[in-house]
Amino acid sequence: MHKGINMIGSNMDFYKNLQPFKDEMDIFNEALYHQIPDDWSVIITDIKKSTQAIKDGFYKDVNTIGVASIIAAKNACTETEIPFVFGGDGAIILVPNNLVSSVSSALAVTKFTAADQFNLELRISIIPMTEIKARNGEIFIAKKYLSSSANLAMMKGNGLVIAEEITKTSNDFSHNNLNSNNSNAHQGFTCKFAPVKASNGEILVLIIEACKHNFKIYIDILTFLNQNSTHLDLEKNYDTVQYSDHSTYNETKLSHRGFKKIFLFLIKSILFHIYTFIMQIRQRPILNLVELSKNTDQLKFDNSLRTILDVTPNQRVQILEYLRNLESQSKIYFGHHLTETALMTCYIGISNKEHFHFIDGNSGGYAIAAQLLKQKSSCDLKTKIA
């Protein structure tokens, strides 16, 4: 049991029972946000020294472990739906207290695997909402409908900032579960795909933080982005998504060790090269799931607007000029990263009816954009956000 967690829970299905909204502009409808109950906990996962790992060319590995932490928690919470936000080199995950023990055991697998197979240190904190509130923090959440098989959480509140500060400055709520024997922790994780090329030439990763908790400025920004750019369209043509041996090896390392890891990787590689060849002849996509493009996190909110855009060079210039103008007026601060491809890491349920696809920019993505944002005089989000 983790420090301060009250195991008596009466809000098990709090998130599951939230009514989802469909209009993306409702991301900034504060009436749709609901306060996280006291009998839930906040889990922060992030990779220490991720900046150096990115510089060394291992961002795909960083990305893999970040998504794996979400999938491990999700697999441990089969009894209910849980919210999460993927940040590139980590995640924010919210769970009811009576599932914390199961989630902790699952995350032990991710933490061990990160060190043993990827040479990465995954830092994890599990912080009760009662502790967040004791520090005058609050977290609110809304649920966006993506399709019949997926929803995406939107989060706001100074409690998120407090949780991240606790993770980086204190060991009081650090994950210390050493039980790494859960062989199903990463079930459903799939990462067989090469970086996805931008249809318009460039992938622009943005993290935008509005000052003074000004939700109206987010609406203006999103309207501008919708008029001047698009997201990745993963179903646009049959060669959008390609198979990758490197990505498949990462996937195999998450669940297998030693000779079995090598053997299974070789089998997967042979089979998927054959499958890819057949699909190319038939001019069909290798990943053919209903609502594929809808079930992505290319637009999300966690006190900052995060988005992945597929843009032309001219569109990129217009967007950055627009954002810099707002920044010069101290209305926002933003970080960005520019690349030619996006990384796609997926969760696919056994029946294929449930699937979700995490999208990030290649060669640094959200992690680089976040670093640039932190270097600026960012807005004060430590004060209470109601």
C-alpha positions as CSV (number, residue, x, y, z in Angstrom):
1,M,0.0,0.0,0.0
2,H,1.3,3.5,-0.8
3,K,1.6,6.3,1.7
4,G,-1.7,8.0,2.5
5,I,-3.9,6.0,0.2
6,N,-7.4,5.3,1.6
7,M,-8.4,1.9,0.1
8,I,-12.1,2.5,0.7
9,G,-13.5,3.6,-2.7
10,S,-17.0,4.4,-3.7
11,N,-16.2,6.2,-7.0
12,M,-14.8,3.2,-9.0
13,D,-16.6,4.1,-12.2
14,F,-16.3,7.9,-11.9
15,Y,-14.5,8.3,-15.3
16,K,-16.4,5.5,-17.0
17,N,-19.7,7.2,-16.1
18,L,-18.7,10.6,-17.4
19,Q,-20.7,11.8,-20.4
20,P,-18.3,12.3,-23.3
21,F,-18.5,15.3,-25.6
22,K,-17.9,15.1,-29.4
23,D,-17.1,18.7,-30.5
24,E,-13.4,19.4,-30.1
25,M,-14.2,23.0,-29.2
26,D,-15.8,21.6,-26.1
27,I,-12.3,20.8,-24.8
28,F,-12.5,24.4,-23.5
29,N,-16.0,24.2,-22.1
30,E,-15.2,24.4,-18.4
31,A,-18.8,23.2,-17.5
32,L,-17.8,19.8,-18.8
33,Y,-15.0,19.3,-16.4
34,H,-15.5,17.3,-13.2
35,Q,-13.4,17.2,-10.1
36,I,-11.4,14.0,-9.4
37,P,-12.8,12.2,-6.3
38,D,-10.8,12.0,-3.1
39,D,-10.6,8.2,-3.4
40,W,-8.5,8.3,-6.6
41,S,-4.8,8.7,-7.1
42,V,-2.6,10.5,-9.6
43,I,0.2,8.5,-11.3
44,I,3.1,10.4,-12.9
45,T,5.6,8.4,-15.0
46,D,8.6,9.9,-16.7
47,I,12.0,8.9,-17.9
48,K,15.0,10.3,-16.1
49,K,17.7,11.8,-18.4
50,S,15.3,11.5,-21.4
51,T,17.0,14.6,-22.9
52,Q,20.3,12.7,-23.2
53,A,18.5,9.6,-24.5
54,I,16.9,11.7,-27.2
55,K,20.3,13.3,-28.1
56,D,21.7,9.8,-28.4
57,G,19.0,8.8,-30.9
58,F,16.8,6.6,-28.6
59,Y,13.6,8.6,-28.7
60,K,11.7,5.6,-30.1
61,D,12.8,3.7,-26.9
62,V,11.7,6.6,-24.7
63,N,8.4,6.7,-26.5
64,T,7.9,3.0,-26.2
65,I,8.3,3.0,-22.4
66,G,6.1,6.1,-22.0
67,V,3.2,4.3,-23.8
68,A,4.0,1.0,-22.1
69,S,3.3,2.6,-18.7
70,I,-0.1,3.6,-19.8
71,I,-0.9,0.2,-21.2
72,A,0.3,-1.5,-18.0
73,A,-2.0,0.6,-15.9
74,K,-4.9,0.1,-18.4
75,N,-4.4,-3.7,-18.3
76,A,-4.5,-3.6,-14.5
77,C,-7.8,-1.7,-14.5
78,T,-9.9,-4.1,-16.6
79,E,-12.7,-3.5,-14.1
80,T,-13.2,0.1,-15.1
81,E,-12.1,2.8,-17.6
82,I,-9.2,5.1,-16.6
83,P,-8.1,8.4,-18.0
84,F,-4.5,9.1,-19.1
85,V,-2.5,11.7,-21.1
86,F,0.6,10.7,-23.0
87,G,3.5,13.2,-22.9
88,G,6.2,11.6,-25.0
89,D,8.6,10.6,-22.3
90,G,6.0,9.7,-19.7
91,A,2.3,10.0,-18.8
92,I,-0.3,11.2,-16.4
93,I,-2.6,8.4,-15.3
94,L,-5.6,8.6,-12.9
95,V,-6.8,5.4,-11.1
96,P,-9.3,4.6,-8.3
97,N,-7.5,3.8,-5.0
98,N,-8.8,0.2,-4.8
99,L,-6.9,-0.5,-8.0
100,V,-3.6,1.1,-7.0
101,S,-2.1,-2.1,-5.8
102,S,-2.8,-3.9,-9.1
103,V,-1.5,-0.9,-11.1
104,S,1.6,-0.7,-9.0
105,S,2.4,-4.4,-9.7
106,A,1.9,-3.8,-13.4
107,L,4.1,-0.7,-13.5
108,A,6.8,-2.7,-11.7
109,V,7.1,-4.7,-14.9
110,T,7.4,-1.5,-17.0
111,K,10.0,-0.1,-14.7
112,F,12.1,-3.3,-14.7
113,T,11.8,-3.7,-18.4
114,A,12.8,-0.1,-19.0
115,A,16.1,-0.7,-17.1
116,D,16.7,-4.3,-18.2
117,Q,15.9,-4.0,-21.9
118,F,16.2,-0.3,-22.8
119,N,18.7,1.0,-20.3
120,L,16.2,3.7,-19.2
121,E,15.2,4.7,-15.7
122,L,11.4,5.1,-15.4
123,R,10.5,7.3,-12.5
124,I,7.0,6.7,-11.1
125,S,5.0,8.5,-8.4
126,I,1.6,7.4,-7.1
127,I,0.0,10.3,-5.2
128,P,-3.4,10.2,-3.5
129,M,-5.8,13.0,-4.4
130,T,-6.1,13.6,-0.6
131,E,-2.4,14.6,-0.7
132,I,-3.0,16.9,-3.7
133,K,-5.9,18.6,-1.9
134,A,-3.9,19.0,1.3
135,R,-1.5,21.1,-0.8
136,N,-4.4,23.2,-2.1
137,G,-4.5,21.4,-5.4
138,E,-7.4,20.3,-7.6
139,I,-7.7,18.3,-10.8
140,F,-10.7,18.4,-13.1
141,I,-11.3,16.0,-16.0
142,A,-13.5,15.8,-19.1
143,K,-13.9,13.0,-21.7
144,K,-13.8,13.5,-25.4
145,Y,-15.6,10.9,-27.6
146,L,-13.3,9.7,-30.4
147,S,-15.3,6.7,-31.7
148,S,-17.3,3.8,-30.6
149,S,-14.1,2.1,-29.4
150,A,-12.2,5.0,-27.8
151,N,-12.4,8.1,-25.6
152,L,-9.7,10.6,-24.7
153,A,-9.3,12.3,-21.3
154,M,-8.8,16.1,-21.0
155,M,-7.3,17.4,-17.7
156,K,-6.8,20.7,-16.0
157,G,-6.0,22.0,-12.6
158,N,-3.0,23.1,-10.5
159,G,-3.0,19.6,-8.9
160,L,-1.3,18.3,-12.1
161,V,1.6,20.8,-11.5
162,I,1.8,19.8,-7.8
163,A,1.9,16.1,-8.7
164,E,4.7,16.7,-11.2
165,E,6.7,18.8,-8.6
166,I,6.3,16.0,-6.0
167,T,7.6,13.5,-8.5
168,K,10.7,15.5,-9.2
169,T,11.5,16.8,-5.7
170,S,10.3,14.1,-3.3
171,N,10.6,10.3,-2.8
172,D,7.6,10.1,-0.4
173,F,5.3,8.8,-3.1
174,S,7.8,7.0,-5.3
175,H,6.9,3.6,-6.7
176,N,8.8,0.9,-4.8
177,N,7.0,-2.2,-5.9
178,L,9.6,-4.7,-7.1
179,N,7.2,-7.4,-8.2
180,S,8.0,-7.7,-12.0
181,N,6.4,-11.1,-12.7
182,N,3.2,-10.0,-14.4
183,S,3.8,-11.4,-17.9
184,N,0.5,-9.8,-19.2
185,A,1.3,-6.2,-18.1
186,H,1.9,-5.0,-21.7
187,Q,-0.6,-7.2,-23.5
188,G,-2.1,-5.4,-26.4
189,F,1.0,-3.2,-26.9
190,T,2.0,-3.1,-30.6
191,C,4.7,-1.1,-32.2
192,K,5.5,-2.7,-35.5
193,F,5.4,0.5,-37.5
194,A,7.9,2.7,-39.1
195,P,7.7,6.5,-38.6
196,V,4.7,7.8,-40.6
197,K,5.6,10.4,-43.2
198,A,3.9,13.7,-43.3
199,S,1.5,14.0,-46.3
200,N,2.2,17.8,-46.5
201,G,5.9,17.7,-45.9
202,E,6.4,18.5,-42.2
203,I,5.2,17.3,-38.8
204,L,4.7,20.2,-36.4
205,V,4.5,19.3,-32.7
206,L,3.0,22.1,-30.4
207,I,2.5,22.6,-26.7
208,I,0.7,25.8,-26.0
209,E,0.1,27.3,-22.6
210,A,-2.4,30.2,-22.2
211,C,-1.7,32.7,-19.5
212,K,-4.2,33.6,-16.8
213,H,-6.2,30.4,-17.4
214,N,-7.7,32.1,-20.5
215,F,-9.7,29.3,-22.2
216,K,-11.0,31.8,-24.8
217,I,-7.5,32.2,-26.3
218,Y,-7.4,28.4,-26.7
219,I,-10.6,28.5,-28.8
220,D,-9.1,31.2,-31.0
221,I,-5.9,29.3,-31.4
222,L,-7.7,26.0,-32.2
223,T,-9.9,27.8,-34.8
224,F,-6.8,29.2,-36.4
225,L,-5.0,25.8,-36.5
226,N,-8.1,24.1,-38.0
227,Q,-8.2,26.7,-40.7
228,N,-4.5,26.5,-41.6
229,S,-3.5,22.8,-41.0
230,T,-4.6,19.2,-40.6
231,H,-3.7,16.2,-38.5
232,L,-2.1,13.1,-39.8
233,D,-4.6,11.1,-41.9
234,L,-3.5,7.5,-41.2
235,E,-6.1,6.2,-43.8
236,K,-5.3,8.5,-46.6
237,N,-3.4,6.0,-48.7
238,Y,-2.3,2.4,-48.5
239,D,1.4,3.1,-47.8
240,T,0.9,5.6,-45.0
241,V,1.8,3.0,-42.4
242,Q,4.8,0.8,-43.0
243,Y,6.3,-2.2,-41.1
244,S,9.6,-1.7,-39.1
245,D,12.0,-4.4,-37.8
246,H,13.4,-1.9,-35.2
247,S,9.9,-1.1,-33.9
248,T,9.0,-4.8,-33.8
249,Y,12.1,-5.6,-31.8
250,N,11.1,-2.9,-29.3
251,E,7.7,-4.5,-29.0
252,T,9.2,-7.9,-28.4
253,K,11.6,-6.7,-25.7
254,L,8.6,-5.5,-23.6
255,S,7.4,-9.0,-23.0
256,H,10.2,-11.5,-23.6
257,R,13.8,-12.1,-22.7
258,G,16.8,-14.1,-23.9
259,F,16.5,-16.6,-26.7
260,K,12.7,-16.4,-26.7
261,K,12.9,-12.7,-27.4
262,I,15.2,-13.3,-30.4
263,F,13.2,-16.2,-31.7
264,L,9.9,-14.5,-31.5
265,F,11.3,-11.3,-33.1
266,L,12.6,-13.3,-36.1
267,I,9.2,-15.1,-36.5
268,K,7.4,-11.8,-36.3
269,S,9.8,-10.1,-38.8
270,I,9.4,-12.9,-41.4
271,L,5.7,-13.0,-41.1
272,F,5.2,-9.3,-41.3
273,H,7.5,-8.9,-44.2
274,I,5.4,-11.5,-46.1
275,Y,2.2,-9.8,-44.9
276,T,3.4,-6.4,-46.0
277,F,4.4,-7.7,-49.4
278,I,0.9,-9.2,-49.9
279,M,-0.8,-6.0,-48.7
280,Q,1.3,-3.9,-51.1
281,I,0.4,-6.1,-54.1
282,R,-3.3,-5.8,-53.1
283,Q,-2.8,-2.0,-52.4
284,R,-4.3,-2.3,-49.0
285,P,-3.1,-0.9,-45.6
286,I,-1.1,-3.2,-43.3
287,L,-3.1,-1.7,-40.4
288,N,-6.7,-1.9,-41.4
289,L,-8.8,-0.9,-38.4
290,V,-12.2,0.8,-38.4
291,E,-11.9,4.4,-37.1
292,L,-8.1,4.2,-37.1
293,S,-7.5,7.9,-37.7
294,K,-10.1,8.9,-35.1
295,N,-8.6,6.8,-32.3
296,T,-5.5,8.9,-31.9
297,D,-4.3,11.5,-29.4
298,Q,-3.3,14.2,-31.9
299,L,-5.2,16.8,-30.0
300,K,-5.3,16.8,-26.2
301,F,-5.3,19.1,-23.1
302,D,-3.5,18.8,-19.7
303,N,-3.2,22.5,-18.7
304,S,-1.6,23.0,-22.1
305,L,-2.9,22.4,-25.6
306,R,-0.9,19.6,-27.2
307,T,-1.3,18.8,-30.9
308,I,0.4,17.1,-33.8
309,L,0.0,18.8,-37.2
310,D,0.7,17.7,-40.7
311,V,1.7,21.0,-42.5
312,T,3.3,22.5,-45.5
313,P,6.3,24.8,-45.0
314,N,4.1,27.8,-45.7
315,Q,1.5,26.6,-43.1
316,R,4.3,26.1,-40.6
317,V,5.6,29.6,-41.1
318,Q,2.1,31.1,-40.7
319,I,1.3,29.1,-37.5
320,L,4.6,29.9,-35.8
321,E,4.3,33.6,-36.7
322,Y,0.7,33.6,-35.3
323,L,1.8,32.0,-32.0
324,R,4.9,34.2,-31.7
325,N,2.7,37.2,-32.0
326,L,0.4,36.0,-29.2
327,E,3.5,35.2,-27.1
328,S,4.9,38.7,-27.6
329,Q,1.7,40.0,-26.0
330,S,2.2,37.6,-23.1
331,K,-1.1,35.9,-23.9
332,I,0.6,32.5,-24.3
333,Y,3.9,30.6,-24.2
334,F,4.6,27.7,-26.5
335,G,7.2,25.1,-27.4
336,H,7.4,23.3,-30.7
337,H,9.3,20.7,-32.6
338,L,9.6,20.2,-36.3
339,T,10.3,16.9,-38.0
340,E,9.3,15.0,-41.2
341,T,7.8,12.0,-39.6
342,A,5.6,11.0,-36.7
343,L,5.9,7.9,-34.4
344,M,2.9,5.7,-33.9
345,T,2.6,3.4,-30.9
346,C,-0.6,1.4,-30.5
347,Y,-2.8,-0.5,-28.1
348,I,-5.0,-3.0,-29.8
349,G,-7.4,-5.2,-27.8
350,I,-7.7,-8.9,-28.5
351,S,-11.0,-8.5,-30.4
352,N,-9.7,-5.4,-32.3
353,K,-12.9,-3.6,-31.2
354,E,-10.9,-1.6,-28.7
355,H,-7.8,0.2,-30.1
356,F,-5.9,3.4,-29.5
357,H,-3.0,5.0,-31.2
358,F,-0.5,7.3,-29.5
359,I,1.1,9.8,-31.9
360,D,4.3,11.8,-31.3
361,G,6.7,13.7,-33.5
362,N,9.9,11.8,-34.3
363,S,13.4,12.7,-33.0
364,G,12.1,14.3,-29.8
365,G,8.5,15.3,-30.4
366,Y,6.6,16.4,-27.3
367,A,9.7,16.1,-25.1
368,I,11.7,18.6,-27.1
369,A,8.7,21.0,-27.3
370,A,8.3,20.7,-23.5
371,Q,11.9,21.6,-23.0
372,L,11.6,24.7,-25.2
373,L,8.5,25.7,-23.3
374,K,10.2,25.4,-19.9
375,Q,13.1,27.6,-21.1
376,K,10.6,30.5,-21.5
377,S,9.0,32.5,-18.8
378,S,6.0,30.2,-18.6
379,C,2.7,31.2,-17.2
380,D,2.0,30.6,-13.5
381,L,-0.1,27.5,-13.3
382,K,0.7,26.8,-9.7
383,T,-2.2,29.0,-8.5
384,K,-5.6,27.4,-8.2
385,I,-7.2,26.6,-11.5
386,A,-11.0,26.2,-10.9
